[in-house]
Amino acid sequence: MKKWAITALVYLLVVVGGYYVYASFVETESHNESKSPHEQEAESSHGQEHEENDENHDGISEVIPTLQVENGELIITLTDLAGNPVSDLEVNHEKLLHLIVVSTDLKEYKHLHPQTNEPGVFKVAHSLQAGEYKAFVDIKPTGKTYEVAPISFMVGENHNEHEEDSLTVDTELTKEAGGRTVKLLPSSLKVKEDIQLTFDLSGDTPEQYLGALGHVVILDQKGENYIHVHPLEGNEPVFATKFTEPGVYKIWAEFKFSGQVFVYPYVVEIK
């Protein structure tokens, strides 16, 4: 093929390609202009939200908690991925750190609040019997992603092993503690539904506890999936949550009466 023919062919391809690029650009601009500013803003927000969700749910925590048992204390150390101490935490329900401790059979439950006097280190005295436990460090680090995960640990050398997967589903969701009877009234026990957990306190009004009417902690049967639920706004002990997987779960509801916190445990099956 002669040189002038090759040159003409290349020129034609450039012109055609340029036209399609221009047409695509004009169509996109025209499509956006036809939308209201509110619609364009909504699309932008949705895209930004999607990106943030991808970033915050990538399974990587930028804060790593470790736990040691020494001299009757539980010692929590918070470090970043480079091993530096993490001490910049947001106050969450009146505390910097909530420590939930359960036995591996989920029969024992403690809600503790370790204190700090050095960067990234929190300590609290404990009265745990010898055995195997799981701890959940509930914090809100400033500017860092974090996901609560179980930390397994032991107390004592000669310990009694707790049986795992031994939960029995309650046939009656009524519990008694501190001379008070509390009944759990779930709006549903179905997976992937928005569920309201309403607690019937027999006419009693709980005192404010850590800035709320009460607190609810939920674990799956294996003690791996941690859910910390706070009440909805209002004067009634109603909590909102959702279960993403079917299975057996244990629910601990905490309410304060006459200056003392009582725990009411329930075992439910989500289908």
C-alpha atoms as an extended CHARMM CRD file, in Angstrom:
* protein
*
       271  EXT
         1         1  MET       CA              0.0000000000        0.0000000000        0.0000000000  PROA      1               0.0000000000
         2         2  LYS       CA              1.3180000000        3.4160000000       -0.8750000000  PROA      2               0.0000000000
         3         3  LYS       CA              2.4290000000        5.8000000000        1.8360000000  PROA      3               0.0000000000
         4         4  TRP       CA             -0.3070000000        8.3580000000        1.0650000000  PROA      4               0.0000000000
         5         5  ALA       CA             -2.9900000000        5.6730000000        1.4340000000  PROA      5               0.0000000000
         6         6  ILE       CA             -1.6580000000        4.6050000000        4.8610000000  PROA      6               0.0000000000
         7         7  THR       CA             -1.5710000000        8.2410000000        5.9890000000  PROA      7               0.0000000000
         8         8  ALA       CA             -5.1670000000        8.7770000000        4.8490000000  PROA      8               0.0000000000
         9         9  LEU       CA             -6.3390000000        5.6560000000        6.6920000000  PROA      9               0.0000000000
        10        10  VAL       CA             -4.6710000000        6.7210000000        9.9380000000  PROA      10              0.0000000000
        11        11  TYR       CA             -6.2010000000       10.2090000000        9.6230000000  PROA      11              0.0000000000
        12        12  LEU       CA             -9.6620000000        8.7010000000        9.0850000000  PROA      12              0.0000000000
        13        13  LEU       CA             -9.3460000000        6.4970000000       12.1800000000  PROA      13              0.0000000000
        14        14  VAL       CA             -8.2870000000        9.4910000000       14.2910000000  PROA      14              0.0000000000
        15        15  VAL       CA            -11.2680000000       11.5230000000       13.1090000000  PROA      15              0.0000000000
        16        16  VAL       CA            -13.7620000000        8.7230000000       13.7480000000  PROA      16              0.0000000000
        17        17  GLY       CA            -12.3120000000        7.9590000000       17.1960000000  PROA      17              0.0000000000
        18        18  GLY       CA            -12.3690000000       11.6260000000       18.1340000000  PROA      18              0.0000000000
        19        19  TYR       CA            -16.0030000000       11.9040000000       17.0940000000  PROA      19              0.0000000000
        20        20  TYR       CA            -17.0730000000        8.9940000000       19.2960000000  PROA      20              0.0000000000
        21        21  VAL       CA            -15.1970000000       10.3980000000       22.3020000000  PROA      21              0.0000000000
        22        22  TYR       CA            -16.8430000000       13.7930000000       21.7820000000  PROA      22              0.0000000000
        23        23  ALA       CA            -20.2980000000       12.2530000000       21.3540000000  PROA      23              0.0000000000
        24        24  SER       CA            -19.9090000000       10.2220000000       24.5520000000  PROA      24              0.0000000000
        25        25  PHE       CA            -18.8270000000       13.3190000000       26.4950000000  PROA      25              0.0000000000
        26        26  VAL       CA            -21.7460000000       15.4170000000       25.1990000000  PROA      26              0.0000000000
        27        27  GLU       CA            -24.2360000000       12.6410000000       26.0390000000  PROA      27              0.0000000000
        28        28  THR       CA            -22.9290000000       12.3490000000       29.6180000000  PROA      28              0.0000000000
        29        29  GLU       CA            -23.0530000000       16.1060000000       30.1790000000  PROA      29              0.0000000000
        30        30  SER       CA            -26.5320000000       16.3140000000       28.7080000000  PROA      30              0.0000000000
        31        31  HSD       CA            -27.6860000000       13.4540000000       30.9660000000  PROA      31              0.0000000000
        32        32  ASN       CA            -26.3320000000       15.1890000000       34.0680000000  PROA      32              0.0000000000
        33        33  GLU       CA            -27.8030000000       18.5520000000       33.1110000000  PROA      33              0.0000000000
        34        34  SER       CA            -31.2290000000       16.9680000000       32.7370000000  PROA      34              0.0000000000
        35        35  LYS       CA            -31.1240000000       15.9500000000       36.4190000000  PROA      35              0.0000000000
        36        36  SER       CA            -31.9240000000       18.2390000000       39.2800000000  PROA      36              0.0000000000
        37        37  PRO       CA            -29.0880000000       19.3820000000       41.5690000000  PROA      37              0.0000000000
        38        38  HSD       CA            -30.6640000000       17.2420000000       44.2930000000  PROA      38              0.0000000000
        39        39  GLU       CA            -30.4210000000       14.1100000000       42.1210000000  PROA      39              0.0000000000
        40        40  GLN       CA            -26.8260000000       14.8460000000       41.1750000000  PROA      40              0.0000000000
        41        41  GLU       CA            -25.9190000000       15.4080000000       44.8270000000  PROA      41              0.0000000000
        42        42  ALA       CA            -27.6510000000       12.1650000000       45.8200000000  PROA      42              0.0000000000
        43        43  GLU       CA            -25.6870000000       10.2080000000       43.2130000000  PROA      43              0.0000000000
        44        44  SER       CA            -22.4440000000       11.7890000000       44.3970000000  PROA      44              0.0000000000
        45        45  SER       CA            -23.2440000000       11.0220000000       48.0270000000  PROA      45              0.0000000000
        46        46  HSD       CA            -24.1660000000        7.4480000000       47.1730000000  PROA      46              0.0000000000
        47        47  GLY       CA            -20.8810000000        6.9290000000       45.3800000000  PROA      47              0.0000000000
        48        48  GLN       CA            -18.9200000000        8.4570000000       48.2380000000  PROA      48              0.0000000000
        49        49  GLU       CA            -20.8320000000        6.3410000000       50.7430000000  PROA      49              0.0000000000
        50        50  HSD       CA            -20.1140000000        3.2140000000       48.7100000000  PROA      50              0.0000000000
        51        51  GLU       CA            -16.4040000000        3.9940000000       48.6740000000  PROA      51              0.0000000000
        52        52  GLU       CA            -16.3820000000        4.6750000000       52.4170000000  PROA      52              0.0000000000
        53        53  ASN       CA            -18.2110000000        1.4280000000       53.0990000000  PROA      53              0.0000000000
        54        54  ASP       CA            -15.6910000000       -0.4870000000       51.0190000000  PROA      54              0.0000000000
        55        55  GLU       CA            -12.8860000000        1.1510000000       52.9560000000  PROA      55              0.0000000000
        56        56  ASN       CA            -14.4080000000        0.6170000000       56.3950000000  PROA      56              0.0000000000
        57        57  HSD       CA            -15.4780000000       -2.9780000000       55.8010000000  PROA      57              0.0000000000
        58        58  ASP       CA            -12.3540000000       -4.4050000000       54.2270000000  PROA      58              0.0000000000
        59        59  GLY       CA            -11.7660000000       -6.5600000000       57.3120000000  PROA      59              0.0000000000
        60        60  ILE       CA             -8.5930000000       -4.7260000000       58.3320000000  PROA      60              0.0000000000
        61        61  SER       CA             -8.4210000000       -2.9890000000       61.6980000000  PROA      61              0.0000000000
        62        62  GLU       CA             -5.8460000000       -0.2550000000       62.0980000000  PROA      62              0.0000000000
        63        63  VAL       CA             -5.8050000000       -0.7860000000       65.8640000000  PROA      63              0.0000000000
        64        64  ILE       CA             -4.6580000000       -4.0800000000       67.3760000000  PROA      64              0.0000000000
        65        65  PRO       CA             -5.6480000000       -4.8670000000       70.9820000000  PROA      65              0.0000000000
        66        66  THR       CA             -3.7890000000       -7.4550000000       73.0500000000  PROA      66              0.0000000000
        67        67  LEU       CA             -4.6410000000       -8.7750000000       76.5050000000  PROA      67              0.0000000000
        68        68  GLN       CA             -2.4940000000      -10.0200000000       79.3690000000  PROA      68              0.0000000000
        69        69  VAL       CA             -3.4480000000      -11.3950000000       82.7790000000  PROA      69              0.0000000000
        70        70  GLU       CA             -1.0540000000      -10.2570000000       85.5000000000  PROA      70              0.0000000000
        71        71  ASN       CA             -1.3440000000       -9.9370000000       89.2720000000  PROA      71              0.0000000000
        72        72  GLY       CA             -5.1300000000      -10.0170000000       89.3240000000  PROA      72              0.0000000000
        73        73  GLU       CA             -5.4510000000       -7.4970000000       86.5150000000  PROA      73              0.0000000000
        74        74  LEU       CA             -6.4840000000       -7.5970000000       82.8830000000  PROA      74              0.0000000000
        75        75  ILE       CA             -4.1010000000       -5.4260000000       80.8770000000  PROA      75              0.0000000000
        76        76  ILE       CA             -5.2100000000       -4.1840000000       77.4490000000  PROA      76              0.0000000000
        77        77  THR       CA             -2.5830000000       -2.7530000000       75.1040000000  PROA      77              0.0000000000
        78        78  LEU       CA             -3.6310000000       -0.8620000000       71.9640000000  PROA      78              0.0000000000
        79        79  THR       CA             -1.1680000000       -0.4610000000       69.0830000000  PROA      79              0.0000000000
        80        80  ASP       CA             -1.3840000000        0.5610000000       65.4470000000  PROA      80              0.0000000000
        81        81  LEU       CA             -0.1210000000       -1.5580000000       62.5650000000  PROA      81              0.0000000000
        82        82  ALA       CA              3.3950000000       -0.1730000000       63.0720000000  PROA      82              0.0000000000
        83        83  GLY       CA              3.4180000000       -1.1270000000       66.7530000000  PROA      83              0.0000000000
        84        84  ASN       CA              2.9410000000        2.3910000000       68.1010000000  PROA      84              0.0000000000
        85        85  PRO       CA              0.6280000000        2.9290000000       71.0840000000  PROA      85              0.0000000000
        86        86  VAL       CA             -2.8920000000        4.1590000000       70.2940000000  PROA      86              0.0000000000
        87        87  SER       CA             -4.3700000000        6.5170000000       72.8650000000  PROA      87              0.0000000000
        88        88  ASP       CA             -6.5460000000        8.8590000000       70.7920000000  PROA      88              0.0000000000
        89        89  LEU       CA             -9.9990000000        7.4250000000       71.4840000000  PROA      89              0.0000000000
        90        90  GLU       CA            -13.4660000000        8.9280000000       71.4120000000  PROA      90              0.0000000000
        91        91  VAL       CA            -15.5840000000        8.7730000000       74.5380000000  PROA      91              0.0000000000
        92        92  ASN       CA            -18.2740000000        6.1750000000       73.8830000000  PROA      92              0.0000000000
        93        93  HSD       CA            -21.1450000000        6.1120000000       76.3870000000  PROA      93              0.0000000000
        94        94  GLU       CA            -19.0950000000        7.8870000000       79.0420000000  PROA      94              0.0000000000
        95        95  LYS       CA            -16.0680000000        5.5670000000       78.7100000000  PROA      95              0.0000000000
        96        96  LEU       CA            -12.9980000000        5.3530000000       76.4990000000  PROA      96              0.0000000000
        97        97  LEU       CA            -12.9870000000        1.5710000000       76.5480000000  PROA      97              0.0000000000
        98        98  HSD       CA            -15.6340000000       -1.0480000000       77.2140000000  PROA      98              0.0000000000
        99        99  LEU       CA            -14.3010000000       -4.5430000000       77.9030000000  PROA      99              0.0000000000
       100       100  ILE       CA            -16.7480000000       -7.4220000000       77.5320000000  PROA      100             0.0000000000
       101       101  VAL       CA            -15.4960000000      -10.7300000000       78.9590000000  PROA      101             0.0000000000
       102       102  VAL       CA            -17.3510000000      -14.0270000000       78.5530000000  PROA      102             0.0000000000
       103       103  SER       CA            -16.4640000000      -17.6180000000       79.3490000000  PROA      103             0.0000000000
       104       104  THR       CA            -16.1040000000      -19.8370000000       76.3000000000  PROA      104             0.0000000000
       105       105  ASP       CA            -19.4240000000      -21.5300000000       77.1290000000  PROA      105             0.0000000000
       106       106  LEU       CA            -21.0220000000      -18.0430000000       77.3240000000  PROA      106             0.0000000000
       107       107  LYS       CA            -22.3300000000      -18.7000000000       80.8320000000  PROA      107             0.0000000000
       108       108  GLU       CA            -20.2120000000      -16.0370000000       82.5480000000  PROA      108             0.0000000000
       109       109  TYR       CA            -20.4340000000      -12.3940000000       81.4930000000  PROA      109             0.0000000000
       110       110  LYS       CA            -18.5760000000       -9.2750000000       82.6390000000  PROA      110             0.0000000000
       111       111  HSD       CA            -18.8100000000       -5.6880000000       81.4080000000  PROA      111             0.0000000000
       112       112  LEU       CA            -15.6780000000       -3.8910000000       82.6250000000  PROA      112             0.0000000000
       113       113  HSD       CA            -14.1730000000       -0.4340000000       82.1500000000  PROA      113             0.0000000000
       114       114  PRO       CA            -10.3650000000       -0.4680000000       82.3200000000  PROA      114             0.0000000000
       115       115  GLN       CA             -8.5720000000        2.7800000000       83.1290000000  PROA      115             0.0000000000
       116       116  THR       CA             -5.4470000000        4.1980000000       81.5250000000  PROA      116             0.0000000000
       117       117  ASN       CA             -2.4610000000        6.0350000000       82.9560000000  PROA      117             0.0000000000
       118       118  GLU       CA             -0.0480000000        5.5040000000       80.0670000000  PROA      118             0.0000000000
       119       119  PRO       CA             -0.4990000000        5.7690000000       76.2900000000  PROA      119             0.0000000000
       120       120  GLY       CA             -2.3010000000        2.8000000000       74.8120000000  PROA      120             0.0000000000
       121       121  VAL       CA             -2.4570000000        0.7680000000       78.0420000000  PROA      121             0.0000000000
       122       122  PHE       CA             -5.6350000000        0.0830000000       80.0370000000  PROA      122             0.0000000000
       123       123  LYS       CA             -5.8820000000       -1.9430000000       83.2670000000  PROA      123             0.0000000000
       124       124  VAL       CA             -8.6980000000       -3.2950000000       85.3940000000  PROA      124             0.0000000000
       125       125  ALA       CA             -8.8550000000       -5.6570000000       88.3710000000  PROA      125             0.0000000000
       126       126  HSD       CA            -10.8080000000       -8.8690000000       87.8360000000  PROA      126             0.0000000000
       127       127  SER       CA            -12.4180000000      -11.6120000000       89.9080000000  PROA      127             0.0000000000
       128       128  LEU       CA            -12.5940000000      -14.2650000000       87.1940000000  PROA      128             0.0000000000
       129       129  GLN       CA            -12.3900000000      -17.9050000000       88.1970000000  PROA      129             0.0000000000
       130       130  ALA       CA             -9.8020000000      -20.1610000000       86.5680000000  PROA      130             0.0000000000
       131       131  GLY       CA            -10.9020000000      -21.0390000000       83.0500000000  PROA      131             0.0000000000
       132       132  GLU       CA            -10.9760000000      -20.0720000000       79.3950000000  PROA      132             0.0000000000
       133       133  TYR       CA            -12.4450000000      -16.7620000000       78.2910000000  PROA      133             0.0000000000
       134       134  LYS       CA            -12.9460000000      -14.4470000000       75.3640000000  PROA      134             0.0000000000
       135       135  ALA       CA            -12.5770000000      -10.6780000000       75.5680000000  PROA      135             0.0000000000
       136       136  PHE       CA            -14.0550000000       -8.0160000000       73.3020000000  PROA      136             0.0000000000
       137       137  VAL       CA            -12.4010000000       -4.5860000000       73.3340000000  PROA      137             0.0000000000
       138       138  ASP       CA            -15.0500000000       -2.0400000000       72.3510000000  PROA      138             0.0000000000
       139       139  ILE       CA            -13.4460000000        1.2900000000       71.3880000000  PROA      139             0.0000000000
       140       140  LYS       CA            -13.8050000000        4.1450000000       68.8820000000  PROA      140             0.0000000000
       141       141  PRO       CA            -10.3240000000        5.1850000000       67.7160000000  PROA      141             0.0000000000
       142       142  THR       CA            -10.0790000000        8.6670000000       66.2470000000  PROA      142             0.0000000000
       143       143  GLY       CA             -9.1810000000        8.5790000000       62.5520000000  PROA      143             0.0000000000
       144       144  LYS       CA             -8.5760000000        4.8180000000       62.4230000000  PROA      144             0.0000000000
       145       145  THR       CA            -10.7030000000        1.8810000000       61.3190000000  PROA      145             0.0000000000
       146       146  TYR       CA            -11.4560000000       -0.7230000000       63.9360000000  PROA      146             0.0000000000
       147       147  GLU       CA            -13.5270000000       -3.8750000000       64.1390000000  PROA      147             0.0000000000
       148       148  VAL       CA            -14.1940000000       -5.7090000000       67.4020000000  PROA      148             0.0000000000
       149       149  ALA       CA            -12.8480000000       -9.2640000000       67.3610000000  PROA      149             0.0000000000
       150       150  PRO       CA            -12.5840000000      -11.9050000000       70.1130000000  PROA      150             0.0000000000
       151       151  ILE       CA             -9.3690000000      -12.2940000000       72.1010000000  PROA      151             0.0000000000
       152       152  SER       CA             -8.9990000000      -15.7100000000       73.7290000000  PROA      152             0.0000000000
       153       153  PHE       CA             -7.2040000000      -15.9380000000       77.0710000000  PROA      153             0.0000000000
       154       154  MET       CA             -6.9190000000      -18.0900000000       80.1740000000  PROA      154             0.0000000000
       155       155  VAL       CA             -7.0540000000      -17.3610000000       83.8730000000  PROA      155             0.0000000000
       156       156  GLY       CA             -5.0280000000      -19.6400000000       86.1210000000  PROA      156             0.0000000000
       157       157  GLU       CA             -2.9640000000      -22.6870000000       85.2480000000  PROA      157             0.0000000000
       158       158  ASN       CA             -5.3420000000      -25.3920000000       86.4610000000  PROA      158             0.0000000000
       159       159  HSD       CA             -8.5500000000      -24.3970000000       84.7670000000  PROA      159             0.0000000000
       160       160  ASN       CA            -11.8090000000      -26.1260000000       84.0380000000  PROA      160             0.0000000000
       161       161  GLU       CA            -12.5580000000      -26.1920000000       80.3460000000  PROA      161             0.0000000000
       162       162  HSD       CA            -15.8290000000      -24.5790000000       79.3950000000  PROA      162             0.0000000000
       163       163  GLU       CA            -17.9550000000      -26.4010000000       76.8640000000  PROA      163             0.0000000000
       164       164  GLU       CA            -18.4360000000      -24.5620000000       73.6060000000  PROA      164             0.0000000000
       165       165  ASP       CA            -21.6200000000      -24.6850000000       71.5040000000  PROA      165             0.0000000000
       166       166  SER       CA            -23.6530000000      -25.6660000000       74.5530000000  PROA      166             0.0000000000
       167       167  LEU       CA            -26.3710000000      -23.0140000000       74.3870000000  PROA      167             0.0000000000
       168       168  THR       CA            -29.9640000000      -24.0980000000       74.8780000000  PROA      168             0.0000000000
       169       169  VAL       CA            -32.5790000000      -21.8710000000       73.2490000000  PROA      169             0.0000000000
       170       170  ASP       CA            -34.9640000000      -20.3290000000       75.7840000000  PROA      170             0.0000000000
       171       171  THR       CA            -38.5810000000      -21.3800000000       75.4630000000  PROA      171             0.0000000000
       172       172  GLU       CA            -39.6150000000      -18.4780000000       77.7130000000  PROA      172             0.0000000000
       173       173  LEU       CA            -37.9090000000      -15.0950000000       77.3490000000  PROA      173             0.0000000000
       174       174  THR       CA            -38.4920000000      -14.0140000000       80.9500000000  PROA      174             0.0000000000
       175       175  LYS       CA            -35.5730000000      -13.5840000000       83.3660000000  PROA      175             0.0000000000
       176       176  GLU       CA            -35.2370000000      -12.5510000000       87.0060000000  PROA      176             0.0000000000
       177       177  ALA       CA            -32.3700000000      -10.6940000000       88.6820000000  PROA      177             0.0000000000
       178       178  GLY       CA            -32.2260000000       -8.3140000000       91.6090000000  PROA      178             0.0000000000
       179       179  GLY       CA            -35.7980000000       -9.1180000000       92.5430000000  PROA      179             0.0000000000
       180       180  ARG       CA            -37.0800000000       -7.8400000000       89.2070000000  PROA      180             0.0000000000
       181       181  THR       CA            -38.5440000000       -9.7550000000       86.3010000000  PROA      181             0.0000000000
       182       182  VAL       CA            -37.6840000000       -8.6170000000       82.7770000000  PROA      182             0.0000000000
       183       183  LYS       CA            -39.3080000000      -10.0560000000       79.6660000000  PROA      183             0.0000000000
       184       184  LEU       CA            -37.8090000000       -9.7990000000       76.1990000000  PROA      184             0.0000000000
       185       185  LEU       CA            -40.2990000000       -9.0830000000       73.4100000000  PROA      185             0.0000000000
       186       186  PRO       CA            -38.5430000000       -9.2720000000       70.0170000000  PROA      186             0.0000000000
       187       187  SER       CA            -40.4430000000       -7.9270000000       67.0260000000  PROA      187             0.0000000000
       188       188  SER       CA            -38.9790000000      -10.7550000000       64.9460000000  PROA      188             0.0000000000
       189       189  LEU       CA            -36.4290000000      -13.5460000000       65.1090000000  PROA      189             0.0000000000
       190       190  LYS       CA            -35.7500000000      -13.6890000000       61.3890000000  PROA      190             0.0000000000
       191       191  VAL       CA            -32.3950000000      -13.1910000000       59.7180000000  PROA      191             0.0000000000
       192       192  LYS       CA            -31.6610000000       -9.9510000000       57.8240000000  PROA      192             0.0000000000
       193       193  GLU       CA            -34.7060000000       -8.1660000000       59.2170000000  PROA      193             0.0000000000
       194       194  ASP       CA            -34.6690000000       -4.9160000000       61.1730000000  PROA      194             0.0000000000
       195       195  ILE       CA            -35.5510000000       -6.1290000000       64.6490000000  PROA      195             0.0000000000
       196       196  GLN       CA            -36.6780000000       -4.2280000000       67.7150000000  PROA      196             0.0000000000
       197       197  LEU       CA            -35.8720000000       -5.7710000000       71.0840000000  PROA      197             0.0000000000
       198       198  THR       CA            -38.3990000000       -4.4380000000       73.5930000000  PROA      198             0.0000000000
       199       199  PHE       CA            -37.9500000000       -5.2090000000       77.2860000000  PROA      199             0.0000000000
       200       200  ASP       CA            -40.9540000000       -5.3410000000       79.5950000000  PROA      200             0.0000000000
       201       201  LEU       CA            -39.7110000000       -4.1590000000       83.0110000000  PROA      201             0.0000000000
       202       202  SER       CA            -43.0600000000       -4.6600000000       84.7580000000  PROA      202             0.0000000000
       203       203  GLY       CA            -43.6220000000       -0.9360000000       85.0450000000  PROA      203             0.0000000000
       204       204  ASP       CA            -40.1860000000       -0.1320000000       86.5140000000  PROA      204             0.0000000000
       205       205  THR       CA            -38.0760000000        2.6270000000       84.9810000000  PROA      205             0.0000000000
       206       206  PRO       CA            -34.3390000000        1.9130000000       84.8810000000  PROA      206             0.0000000000
       207       207  GLU       CA            -31.8110000000        4.5200000000       85.9260000000  PROA      207             0.0000000000
       208       208  GLN       CA            -29.4240000000        6.0400000000       83.4230000000  PROA      208             0.0000000000
       209       209  TYR       CA            -26.4780000000        3.7150000000       82.9560000000  PROA      209             0.0000000000
       210       210  LEU       CA            -23.4760000000        4.9840000000       80.9960000000  PROA      210             0.0000000000
       211       211  GLY       CA            -25.6240000000        7.6540000000       79.4000000000  PROA      211             0.0000000000
       212       212  ALA       CA            -28.4640000000        5.3640000000       78.3190000000  PROA      212             0.0000000000
       213       213  LEU       CA            -31.4870000000        3.4750000000       79.6200000000  PROA      213             0.0000000000
       214       214  GLY       CA            -29.5610000000        0.2480000000       79.2920000000  PROA      214             0.0000000000
       215       215  HSD       CA            -27.1430000000       -1.7320000000       77.1950000000  PROA      215             0.0000000000
       216       216  VAL       CA            -27.4440000000       -4.9220000000       75.1810000000  PROA      216             0.0000000000
       217       217  VAL       CA            -24.5880000000       -7.1670000000       74.0580000000  PROA      217             0.0000000000
       218       218  ILE       CA            -25.1570000000      -10.0420000000       71.6250000000  PROA      218             0.0000000000
       219       219  LEU       CA            -22.8460000000      -12.9160000000       70.6780000000  PROA      219             0.0000000000
       220       220  ASP       CA            -23.3270000000      -15.8070000000       68.3300000000  PROA      220             0.0000000000
       221       221  GLN       CA            -23.0850000000      -19.3580000000       69.6700000000  PROA      221             0.0000000000
       222       222  LYS       CA            -19.3560000000      -19.6190000000       68.9680000000  PROA      222             0.0000000000
       223       223  GLY       CA            -18.5820000000      -16.2930000000       70.6010000000  PROA      223             0.0000000000
       224       224  GLU       CA            -17.1700000000      -14.7870000000       67.4200000000  PROA      224             0.0000000000
       225       225  ASN       CA            -19.7340000000      -12.2750000000       66.1350000000  PROA      225             0.0000000000
       226       226  TYR       CA            -20.0150000000       -9.3340000000       68.5720000000  PROA      226             0.0000000000
       227       227  ILE       CA            -22.9390000000       -6.8910000000       68.5200000000  PROA      227             0.0000000000
       228       228  HSD       CA            -23.2100000000       -4.0080000000       71.0030000000  PROA      228             0.0000000000
       229       229  VAL       CA            -26.6820000000       -2.4710000000       70.8570000000  PROA      229             0.0000000000
       230       230  HSD       CA            -27.8420000000        0.7900000000       72.4100000000  PROA      230             0.0000000000
       231       231  PRO       CA            -31.4460000000        1.8530000000       72.9820000000  PROA      231             0.0000000000
       232       232  LEU       CA            -33.4790000000        3.9640000000       70.6090000000  PROA      232             0.0000000000
       233       233  GLU       CA            -34.2880000000        7.5190000000       71.6260000000  PROA      233             0.0000000000
       234       234  GLY       CA            -37.1350000000        7.8370000000       74.0750000000  PROA      234             0.0000000000
       235       235  ASN       CA            -38.1280000000        6.7150000000       77.5420000000  PROA      235             0.0000000000
       236       236  GLU       CA            -38.7320000000        3.0650000000       76.7470000000  PROA      236             0.0000000000
       237       237  PRO       CA            -36.1320000000        0.2400000000       76.7850000000  PROA      237             0.0000000000
       238       238  VAL       CA            -36.3340000000       -0.5410000000       73.0720000000  PROA      238             0.0000000000
       239       239  PHE       CA            -33.2450000000       -1.5870000000       71.1200000000  PROA      239             0.0000000000
       240       240  ALA       CA            -32.7690000000       -1.9660000000       67.3630000000  PROA      240             0.0000000000
       241       241  THR       CA            -30.5320000000       -4.5470000000       65.7300000000  PROA      241             0.0000000000
       242       242  LYS       CA            -30.2010000000       -6.9440000000       62.7830000000  PROA      242             0.0000000000
       243       243  PHE       CA            -28.7840000000      -10.4610000000       62.4460000000  PROA      243             0.0000000000
       244       244  THR       CA            -26.9400000000      -11.1160000000       59.2020000000  PROA      244             0.0000000000
       245       245  GLU       CA            -26.6060000000      -14.8680000000       59.7310000000  PROA      245             0.0000000000
       246       246  PRO       CA            -29.0180000000      -17.4940000000       61.0810000000  PROA      246             0.0000000000
       247       247  GLY       CA            -28.1090000000      -19.4110000000       64.2160000000  PROA      247             0.0000000000
       248       248  VAL       CA            -28.2530000000      -19.4010000000       68.0090000000  PROA      248             0.0000000000
       249       249  TYR       CA            -27.3550000000      -16.1550000000       69.8060000000  PROA      249             0.0000000000
       250       250  LYS       CA            -27.0560000000      -15.0980000000       73.4200000000  PROA      250             0.0000000000
       251       251  ILE       CA            -28.3650000000      -11.6760000000       74.4410000000  PROA      251             0.0000000000
       252       252  TRP       CA            -27.2780000000       -9.9300000000       77.6420000000  PROA      252             0.0000000000
       253       253  ALA       CA            -29.4320000000       -6.9550000000       78.6660000000  PROA      253             0.0000000000
       254       254  GLU       CA            -28.0580000000       -4.6200000000       81.3460000000  PROA      254             0.0000000000
       255       255  PHE       CA            -30.3080000000       -2.3600000000       83.4150000000  PROA      255             0.0000000000
       256       256  LYS       CA            -29.5760000000       -0.2650000000       86.4900000000  PROA      256             0.0000000000
       257       257  PHE       CA            -31.9380000000       -0.1970000000       89.4730000000  PROA      257             0.0000000000
       258       258  SER       CA            -31.2750000000        1.4420000000       92.8620000000  PROA      258             0.0000000000
       259       259  GLY       CA            -27.6920000000        2.1650000000       91.9130000000  PROA      259             0.0000000000
       260       260  GLN       CA            -26.8510000000       -1.4120000000       90.9110000000  PROA      260             0.0000000000
       261       261  VAL       CA            -26.5100000000       -2.9290000000       87.4490000000  PROA      261             0.0000000000
       262       262  PHE       CA            -28.2630000000       -6.2410000000       86.8100000000  PROA      262             0.0000000000
       263       263  VAL       CA            -27.7690000000       -8.5290000000       83.8230000000  PROA      263             0.0000000000
       264       264  TYR       CA            -30.5870000000      -10.4710000000       82.1540000000  PROA      264             0.0000000000
       265       265  PRO       CA            -29.4190000000      -13.2080000000       79.7270000000  PROA      265             0.0000000000
       266       266  TYR       CA            -31.5030000000      -14.6900000000       76.9120000000  PROA      266             0.0000000000
       267       267  VAL       CA            -30.7890000000      -17.3490000000       74.2850000000  PROA      267             0.0000000000
       268       268  VAL       CA            -32.6450000000      -17.0680000000       70.9760000000  PROA      268             0.0000000000
       269       269  GLU       CA            -32.5350000000      -18.7430000000       67.5930000000  PROA      269             0.0000000000
       270       270  ILE       CA            -32.5070000000      -16.6350000000       64.4480000000  PROA      270             0.0000000000
       271       271  LYS       CA            -33.9600000000      -18.4120000000       61.4220000000  PROA      271             0.0000000000
